[in-house]
Amino acid sequence: MVINYTVTLKGLEDQLLSVIVKSERKELEEQRERLIQETSANKSLLKDLEDALLRELATSTGNMLDNTDLIQTLEETKAKASEVAEKLKLGAKTAIDIDKLRDGYRPAAKRGAILFFILAEMASINTMYQYSLAAYLDVFQFSLKKSLPDTILQKRLRNIMDTLTHNVYNYGCTGIFEKHKLLFSFQITVKLEMDEQRIRQEELDFFIKGSIALEKSKRGRPFKWVPEQGWEDMIRLAEIEKGAFGTILEDVEKNEKEWKQWFDHDSPESQPFPLKYEDSLSDFQRLMLLRCWRVDRIYRAITDYITKVMGEKYVTPPIISFEAIFEQSTPTSPIVFILSPGSDPASDLMKLAERTGFGTNKLKFLSMGQGQEKIAMQFLETAVARGQWLMLQNCHLLVRWLRDLEKEIEKLAKPHPDFRLWLTTEPTSAFPIGILQRSLKVVTEPPNGLKLNLRSTYFKIPATALVECPHPAFPSLVFVLAFFHAVVQERRKYGKIGWNVPYDFNESDFQVCMQILNTYLTKAHENNETKIPWNSLKYLIGEVMYGGRAIDNFDRRILNTYMDEYMGDFIFDTFQPFHFYVNEEVDYKIPETGMRDVYTELYKGYTDYIETLPLTNTPEVFGLHPNAEIGYYTSAAREMWSNLVELQPQTGETGSGISREDFIDKIASDVLAKLPPEYDMDKIRKKLGIEITPTTVVLLQELERFNILIKRMRVSLSTLKRALAGEVGMSNELDDVAKSLFNGQLPGIWRRLAPATLKSLGNWMTHFQKRNSQYTVWIEEDEPNVMWLSGLHIPESYLTALVQATCRKNGWPLDKSTLYTSVTSYQNPEDVTERAHQGCFVHGLYLEGAGWDIEKGCIIRQKPKELIQELPVLKVIPIEAHRLKLQNTLRTPVYVTSERRNAMGVGLVFEADLFTTEHISHWVLQGVALSLNTD
């Protein structure tokens, strides 16, 4: 049993109230404390008097009226008791007066308590975000000192609350990743607005989850262009917010033109909302309405909402300066750097040691790993005694030993005042909470945006390095390398359309490649060779150094394409100047610089050019389609929602007034009613007979897996219903199922037994029923004319079975056969009336990163705002590998979901061949891929 010992909101509010009053009205708090002591002493005195009286009465003998001592004692006791009672009465009255005065400061204490809980709850997003109450009280007291004084209480309170809120925002932002900073801001804004009763929990739930109904509504969307899920959300919105959105569905149906015009705008959140909705909605209700139409604009709209409610300073996180971190640090609290791919705080720390005059000789580094425990302890003892700085790097590799380190830190009684302990670690759930809570956490991330990335790279190159190599092309090629380095890092932010696996390309990759350029160009110069050894350079940089990190073949293909695009004699062509990317507003090119002999001029030529570049850049600079930005913002909004779900209270009532238990019970009953009976495997095997083809084997394996899933769903839901009724105990597993059903998500125990998916529970149930229908048709009639691959648990097994069957039929060797695909002109699977003579037809593939031209039968540029397009029916044909000769064809990976593949290689199904009239490099950089599921 786990007991939660955290303080309650009310308890913390009272505690903080004492801190404020002590700071603001010291005499009042002292009087209150004195009063508490006096009251306690008086109560104890009264008790003693009563006890003494009872003792006298009990021990008295003979006639009471003759006992003069007893009568005198009674008189004295009575007089004293009245006196004490008077004092207690007066004390109670004074206490009320003091409490009245103290309550004037309660709003600030309440604000402080709310902010602490927002910080503490961030740990559910990432276990590294741990904050202790002791550390928070320091921030709280610091804010009281820093806020502007004022004689008018209301103004003083406003100053305290504003300063405190902003300090907590800055304090939190220093230790959380860039991607969670807006979430943190939004959480502060929403919690404070809810405290002011400007937002209801029901409204917030809708904004985060949308409609979580299991069935699609009977009322279909009025126009093709209205988002399907958005229409479902609007139906839910009209139910929960009858006042503001009661007529929303009719308003959309009757006014297509106004809504379409607003919907098609690049930034609808900044435009007047259609009809009455411009004036009648609150700021938060505008977000709720936008959610139904344009998920991709939610991220920007949240930024605007926070700016409007809280001010711009809550969407501009503080810039991390090592000087400021050092000032905040103490010898007894370590500084923990939470690493992200591509960041390296060690070099920054060395520069800090130089700048503060500490001297790099007193700075000790140790990279943690197996067998380093004893050395680390010795280093720590020396550093504590001599006042050195000790940096232990990659602590996540020795998490077990950190428990010992925690004990050592707790023992530190009087360390040298100069001593500092710096730790670097990747996020890991096993990191000791004790160290995290007492430490100053700092997240280090590589700079964001091409310009900042280039600036940071050139900042770390010494000016003399550009003339170390005598070859005239060297400075230009260093710039090309720096640009390539920035591009491969920046692609990461576009998620899976950028890289399948996010790699941590970092500074050391760039430094080594710069050394390779120097070596090869110096050699070419000494041998008087006019040609630059492009092939060697491209292989060493693209395949070995950067490509060495890429574990995915399609990611390596992107790196090699960049090498072909950026490296070759064409970059020095004077007749047709080379541009990395150019449009009306900006020109990314190799800058023309000053004379070589003045190396400072040469270096300045590059840094000045970098300063002229814009801070933000379009995805087209990386070869991606502008739609990649929409995809990036959509996935950022979805990720934010899934994190916000974790932060919501999982108790109490749902918005519609029914209790959480009844709501979960209803959903469980709905899902149970939709479950089909399990398939009778013996009966099916008997029906299929003895002659079993490879594809029939696939069917039997699929049904066995589907049966396990149905059984698991049925058992878990039935047990959950009993647990809710109190008939059986609620286990962790059942609690997880209940939480998922409440939030409209797929429970983890079902997810493990089903094909990979990113769908919500309602959409997944539709998919589940569709899978069941395909299996039923396959058993009762025959193999479908057109196979819906997404409906199979392991789609690649079906394709392997096809190759196997064709090889048996034609007598081909299995290991020398492969698949070839061609896109047909059939739009719907119903148009295909008979099965393919060789191979098979498949449908339900979605193209991402490009569009498809049905008439010409080739891939084309995507239309704006169309992130995915369903591909017509695809024909898959097994063929002998040596006979396959393809031209103008893009080998396109087919993945199960838009998550593509992970670092373990899970997710890739097969490769399709798509015809193209453009050069293949165009599509490679656009991240073109097919997936079997939409989200």
Secondary structure, DSSP 4 states (H G I P E B T S, - for coil): -----PPPHHHHHHHHHHHHHHHH-HHHHHHHHHHHHHHHHHHHHHHHHHHHHHHHHHH--S-GGG-HHHHHHHHHHHHHHHHHHHHHHHHHHHHHHHHHHHHTTHHHHHHHHHHHHHHHHGGGT-TT----HHHHHHHHHHHHHHSPP-SSHHHHHHHHHHHHHHHHHHHHHHTS-HHHHHHHHHHHHHHHHHHTTSS-HHHHHHHHH----SS--SS--SSTTS-HHHHHHHHHHHHH-HHHHTTHHHHHHH-HHHHHHHHHSS-GGGSPPSTTHHHH--HHHHHHHHHHH-GGGHHHHHHHHHHHHH-GGGSSPPPP-HHHHHHH-BTTB-EEEEE-TT--HHHHHHHHHHHTT--GGGEEEEE--TT-HHHHHHHHHHHHHHT-EEEEE-GGGGHHHHHHHHHHHHH-SS--TT-EEEEEE---TTS-HHHHHHSEEEEE---SSHHHHHHHHHHTS-GGGGGSS--TTHHHHHHHHHHHHHHHHHGGGGGGGT-SS-----HHHHHHHHHHHHHHHHHHHHTT--S--HHHHHIIIIIIITTTT--SHHHHHHHHHHHHHH-SGGGG-SSS--EEEE-SS-EEEPPP---SSSHHHHHHHHHHHHHHS-SS--GGGGT--THHHHHHHHHHHHHHHHHHHHHS--SSB-TTSSBHHHHHHHHHHHHHHHPPPPP-HHHHHHHH-S---HHHHHHHHHHHHHHHHHHHHHHHHHHHHHHHTTSS---HHHHHHHHHHHTT---HHHHTTS------HHHHHHHHHHHHHHHHHHHHT-S-SEEEGGGSSSHHHHHHHHHHHHHHHHT--GGGEEEEEEE-S-SSGGG--S--SSSEEEE--EEESSEEETTTTEEEPPPTT--EEE---EEEEEEEGGG---SSEEEEEEESSTT---TT-TTEEEEEEEE-SS-HHHHHHTT-EEES---
